[in-house]
Amino acid sequence: MSDENEILGLEPIFTSDVDWQCNACLNWSNDVLELYVIGYKEAADKLVEYIIETAQHQDSLVFPVCFLYRQYIELRLKGLIKSGRRLLDEPGTFPQHHKILYLWETAATIMRKVSDGNIEPPDFLTLPSHVVNEFSKIDPDASAFRYPNDKHGANPLEGLSHINLRRVAQYVSAFAKAMDAASTGIAVYLDQKNEFIREYSGY
């Protein structure tokens, strides 16, 4: 961080500066959604690492941690739906709502179609499905960890007394392992499909 006594002028905030290592590059990737996916999970992972190492601030950091993990899950599912529909020549990209349970059902259907019934036991969708269901129980529409009260003034986390953030991170990591594999598999199939199209279309 800069010196707290440094005087800031009324200059643009969202711009580059001389300390180039702090300059984030935007609008360079062909898959910007994937950068969002990676970024939300990495941010949450770093916060959990900090909590584990210091045993501090868990009562305040629980909200951004769980929000970031939930946002990661939502965007990972939307990315799978978008690429899966492209692979299967289905219309649309991904639903615009935040209901991760419905997103999961759509993504799982696509993954089963892509695998052509070759998902071997133990079904690799079982644990990810559990993770989504657990998040959906307490935060079905991405607001429980953003605000202390819902639209009706109620506490969305009423009844919860503790959340172990190491435990949350472990389950999200297991979800990520399965969904990253699925995402990579769909990307490989898409590359093969596009290469086939180029080869036989003369382009």
FENSUL-V942445 format. One record per backbone hydrogen bond with DSSP energy under -0.5 kcal/mol. CO is the residue of the C=O (numbers start at 1). NH is the residue of the N-H. Records with the same first field share a line. If there is no record, write none. Layout:
CO=NH, NH
This chain:
3=6
6=8
9=11
13=15
18=20
19=22
20=23
22=24
31=34, 35
32=35, 36
33=37
34=38
35=39
36=40
37=41
38=42
39=43
40=44
41=45
42=46
43=47
44=48
45=49
46=50
47=51
48=52
49=53
50=54
51=55
57=60, 61
58=62
60=63, 64
61=65
62=66
63=67
64=68
65=69
66=70
67=71
68=72
69=73
70=74
71=75
72=76
73=77
74=78
75=79
76=80
77=81
78=82
79=83
80=84
81=85
82=86
83=87
84=88
85=90
86=89
98=100
99=103
100=104
101=105
102=106
103=107
104=108
105=109
106=110
107=111
108=112
109=113
110=114
111=115
112=116, 117
113=116
115=118
118=120
123=126
124=128
125=129
126=130
127=131
128=132
129=133
130=134
131=135
132=136
133=137
134=138
135=139
139=142
140=100
143=146, 147
150=153
154=150, 156
155=158
157=160
163=165
164=168
165=169
166=170
167=171
168=172
169=173
170=174
171=175
172=176
173=177
174=178
175=179
176=180
177=181
178=182
179=183
180=184
181=185
182=186
183=187
184=188
185=189
186=190
187=191
188=192
189=193
190=194
191=195
192=196
193=197
194=198
195=199
196=200
197=201
198=202, 203
